[in-house]
């Protein structure tokens, strides 16, 4: 008589365990790349009841980026390469003559002092990200060049050779004040 054979079955439970262990292994052994961003210090919390500050029109430089990635400075189309010099001239203007370290032309249409100068950067919601970052880079270059000049004149050192207090003084001389907004149209 023939012996009946029962068909052998494969245990699916152990396969699920193996798949889970493989998943854990690959999650634990892989690295997750981290994006680099723009380093900016957020403003401090407002401690008073009235947190709005009136800014004189001459102390505000308006830069707008439209949906096509074109740059406008105070309603005039401008090339990206000209933004740094325009921002530097605006910030370092010394409009009221009170800045002893400024080398500006004291134009009546530019800021009165670097501590009062505000860059208003607005962009269309469809602005290419690369155009926005390019303007941020130009703003950073403008402030960096002003701070380098200030550190060299006042302390006779390069930025990386400054003490912590000298660096704070340099940043106070030319504070990075940028207002950002996104415009729908």
Secondary structure, DSSP 8 states (H G I E B T S, - for coil): -----------HHHHHHHHHHHHHHHHHHS-----------------SS-------GGGEEEEEE-TT--EEETTEEE-GGGHHHHHHHHHT--TTS--SS------TTS-SSTTT-EEEEEEETT--HHHHHHHHHHHHHHHHHHHHHHHHHHHSS-GGG--HHHHHHHHHHT---EEEEEE--
